Amino acid sequence: MAKITRVQLLMVDLKPKVKRVDAIQSFVSQETPIVRITDADGVVGTGYSYTIGTGGHSVMALLERTLGPAIIGRDAYDIEAIWRDLLFLTHATTVGALTAIAMAAIDTALWDLKCRKLGMPLHKLAGGAQSTVPLYTTEGGWLHLEQAALVEDALRAKAAGFGGCKLKVGRPIHEDVARIAAVRDAVGPGFEIFTDANQAFAVDEAIRRARAYEPLDIGWLEEPLPADDISGHVRLSEHTSLPIAVGESLYSVSHFREYLQRHAASVIQVDVGRIGGITPWLKVAHMAEAFNITVCPHFLMELHVSLCAAVPNARWVEYIPQLDDLTTEGMAITDGRARPSDAPGLGIAWDFDAIDRLAVEGSRTTLQ
């Protein structure tokens, strides 16, 4: 048994490379809590999670005051036991975004440490189901962009071998339809177009828009309703042939279970940074597999590529690069497909000098 002897915490505040606007918000910052866990053998595992600009300091306080101290002295291999103990330790604040984000940073660090000790890449240790996973891009589909820019980016992605692109929706319905149609006309029938409403609609509007989008052959309608409106998703699913995608705003395995049991979604977008780490991510992915439903995770492509390769029902990785300033090399891409790293660990080549340089003032803590 190699006990955890030290937990190092800091946060980096990353600014997006491009302007990101959807139907309800602007993504102006990625607060990135980073956790480094050292065991008695001197092996270090690095994990992380994220916010989109608010709550990061609350996450760091939860890590510093509650979760970090609770794992000192624990066996680093007891990942499942640690995850469940932390869940019950924070029972008063679960299920909740801040707790799940904090737990994700610890859980991903523990998986990284385990992979490194065993000399295995995450995609092999967690399953080894696929060697590559197709990519679609979101970076050129933001709501503020004009129609010509959407078309240009989609054509660029297609030329690079990507299998699809995602367009944000939420403008007046005739504008959304015109924008989607323009991209469809440009890329032709063999290229997927996904749409994302970011929880902007009520169910009646979502049904109306789904009917308008159906002739344009879109791959899915993502987050059409508030994530807690499961009944609304059931009703919508019964009224459209479009696949309904949910997951980035769900923070519990049980919430995914209810969506699956009630046939309220047909694409599961579980996000490792929001579900609480790799441990619950794998539970959701395999639960979806039991329902014969695909997993297409939200964001965090640098980590999700390894998790998607680990399970058989992952269909897409979402291309939104965000860790370039914190890594020494990017995700491997060949002909529009992402290939997980075979290096031991999560598959992320961290640049620790850059991380130290970009750390938010006052966010550093060492527990031992």
N, C-alpha and C positions, 0 to 999 in steps of 0.2 A: 504494500500500500504506500503510495506517494501522496502525502498530505499536502494540501494547499497551504503555502507559507506566506504568500504575498499577493495582494490585489492592488493593482495600480489603475487609477481612473483619470481620465481627462476628456475634454470635449473640444471638437473642432467645428467651426461654423463655416460651412461651404456655401458659396454663392453659385447658383446655376450658370452654366455656360451660355444659355439662351434664355430669353424671356418666356415664362411659362404661365399661361392664363387659361383657366377652365371656366365652367359655367357658374362656379360659386366662389372662386378664390384665385389669388395669385401665389405662385410658389416662389418666394423670394429668398429662401434660405434653407439649408439643410443642416440643422444642428445634429452633430454626429458624436454621441457618447462612445468612447472607446475604452474597453476593459482589457487589461493584461493580467493573466493569472499565472503565477509561478508555483510549481510544486517542489517537494523536497529534493527531487533529483535535478532541479535547476531547469526543467523544461518549461517553456513559456507558451501559453496559448493566448491569441488575440481575438477579441470579439467586438462587435459594434451593433448599433441600431441607429435610428434616426427620428427626427421630427421634421415638419416642414416650416419651421420658424418660430414655433411657440412651445413652451413646456420643457425645453431642454435642461434648464437649470433645476427644475423640479425633478426631472429624471436623475440628474446627477446627485441631488440631495438624497433621493431614495437609495441610490447605489451606495453613497458614502455612509449614510446613517443606519441603514437597515439591511440591505441585501449583501453588500460586501463583507461586513463583519460576520454575517451569519455563515459564510462559507470558509472562513479561516479554520484550518485544522481538519476540514473534510477530505475524504478520499476523492481526488479529482476524477476518478473513473465512475463514481456513483452519480452519473449525470441525471438519470431519471429520478433517483431519490432526492437529489438536491433540488431539481426543478419542482417537485411536488412539495417539498418542505418550504421552499420560498413562496409557493402559491398560497399555502395555508398561513405562512407567517404574515403575508400581506392580505389576509382574507377580507379585511375591512375596505380595501381599495381595489379588490378584484370583483367582477371582471371590469377592467378599465385600461384605457390607452397608456397612461403613464407607467403603470405597473408592468404591463406587457412589454413596453419598450425597454424598460430597465432590465427585466428578466431576460429579454432577447440578447442584450449585450453580454450578460454573464453566460447564458447557455451557449451562444456561438463561440465564446472564448473556451469553454470547457470542451466542446467538440473539436476545436482547433488543437487544443493541447493533446487530446486523446489521439487524434490523427497523427500528430507529430511524434508522439511516443511510439506509436505502432508503425511509423514510417509509411503511412497510407494516405492517399488523397481522399477527401470527403466523399466524392462521388462513388468511389469504390467501397469505402467503409459503410456508407449509408444504403448501399443497394447494388450499384453497378448495372443499371438497366439499359442505359443508352450511351453511345459514344459521342454523339453530337445532338444538338437541339436547334430547330429552326428559330430564326429571329424575325420579329417585326419591330418597326420603329415608331416611337411616339413623338420624337423630338421636333418633327416638322408639322405636327397636326394641331397646334394649340389654337384656342378659340379666337385670339386676337389677330391671327394671321389672315391675310386676304386670300381669296380663292386661287389666284395665280401662284402664290407661294406654296399652298397645299399641293397643287399639281406638280410643281417643280420638285418638291421634296419627295413625293411618292415615286416619281419617275427616277429620281436619283437612287432611291432605295431599291427599286426594282432592278436597275442596272447593276447595282452592287450584289445582287443575288438574294436580297431579303425577300421573304415570302409574303410580307404584308406591311401595312401601316395603320396607325390609329388616328382618327379625327375626333377632336372634341366637338360635342354638339351642345346646343343651348341657346343659339341665336333664334330669331323668329323661324318658324317651321319651314317657310318657303326658302329662307336662306340656307338652313341646314341641308335641305334636299338639294338645292342647287350646288352647294359645295361638294357634297358626296357624289352627285351625278357627274360633276366636272372631273373629279379624280377617277371615278369609274370609267368614264369615256377615255381618259388618258392612259390608264394602265391596262385596260382590257379585262377579260373575264378570269384570267388565271392568277390574279393577284388579290390577296385578301384585304378587305377594308373593314376595320373594326371601328366602332363608335363608342364614345364614353361621355355620359351625361353628368358624372360626378354628383349624383344624388339630387339633381336639380328639379325633378318633376314630381307632381302628384300622379296618382295612378291613372286618372282619366286622361291626362295629358300624355302620359307615357304610352298608353294604348293607342291614342291618336297618332303619335309620332311613330310608333313601331309600324303601324299600317302604312304610313307614308314612306318609311325607310325600306320596307320589305321588297319592293320592286328593284331596288338598287343592289341587291345581293350582298348585304353586309355580313361579316363573319360573326359579330355579336353586338348586342346593346349592353354596355357596361354601366353598372350603378345607375339605373334609370330612376330609382326611388331612394328615399332614406333607408339606410341599412337596417334599421330596426323595424321596418314595415314589411314583415315577412308575409302577412296576408296579402298585401298589395302586390308583392312579387308573385305569389301564387296566382292571383287574378290576372296579372299581366301575362304570365307564362301560358295561361289558358286561352289568351286572346291573340297570340302572335306565334308565327312560325320562326321568329328570330331567336337564336340562342340568347339567353339572359345570363350575364356574367356578374358575379359578386365576389367579394372577399377582402378587398383592401381595407375596409372599415369594420371588419369583424375581428374580435379579440379573444375568442374562446372556441375551443374544439366543439363545445356543445352547441354554439350558434350555427356552426357549419353543419352539424348533425341535423338540426331542425330544418335548415334550408334543403338538405338532401332528402330527408324523410318526407317533406311536404312538396317535393318536386317544384321548388320555388326558383331554382337556378339550374342551368345546364353547363356552365363553365365556372370552375372554382379558382379564384385568384388569391389564394392564401399567400400572405406576405410574412416572411420570416421575422421581419422587424416589428410587426404588429401583433402577431399571434403569440409571441413570447419566446421565440427561438426555434432552433432546428428540431428539438424534441417534439413539440406540438405540431410543427409543420409537417413532419413525416406522418404523424397520426392522421392529420387532415387529408394528406395526399392519398394514403392507403384507404381511408374511409371512402373517399371519392372513387377510388378504383373499385371498391366493392359495389358501388352504385353504377359502374361503367360510365363515369363522368371524368372529363379531362381536367387537368390542372394547368393553369397558365398564370404563374404568379405575377404579382404587381411589383414593379420597381426592383431595386437592389440586384441588378443583373449580374454584378461581379460575384455575388454569393449564390444567387438562384440558378446560375448555369450548372453548378455542381449538384444542387438538389434536384433540378429537373433531370439531369443525367442519372440520378440515383433511382428514380421511380419510373415505372413503365407507362404511366398515363399522363405524363407531362408532354404538352404539345408545343408550347411556345415559350420563349424567353423574350421579355420586353426590353428593347434597346433604349435605355436612357443612361448614358454614361455620366457618372457623378464623382467617382473616386480618382479621377486622373491626377489630381493634385496631391493625392496621398499614396500613390502607388508607383512602382518603378516600371511596371509593364501592364498593358491593358489586357482585356479578355481576348482570347484567341478566336478569330473569325475566319472561316473559309467558305466562300460561295454562299454567304448569307446564313451560315449555321455557326452556332457558338460551340466551342470545344472546351470542356473543363480541363483545368490544369491537373497534371499527374504528380505535381509536387506534394509532399506530405502537408496536410493542413486543409484549410478552407479553400485554397486555390487563389488567394489574394496575395499579391506581392507588395506588402506594405513598405512604404518609405518612411521609416521611423524618424529620420532627421526632419522630413517635411512635417510629419505629425507633431513633433516637438515644437517646431517653429510656428506652426499655425494654431497651436492650442489656445483656447480662450483663456484669458487672464483670470486667475483664481479658480480654475476648474481642476487643477492637479491635486490628487490625493493619493497617498500610499498607505495601505492597511496591512498590518502584519502582526 
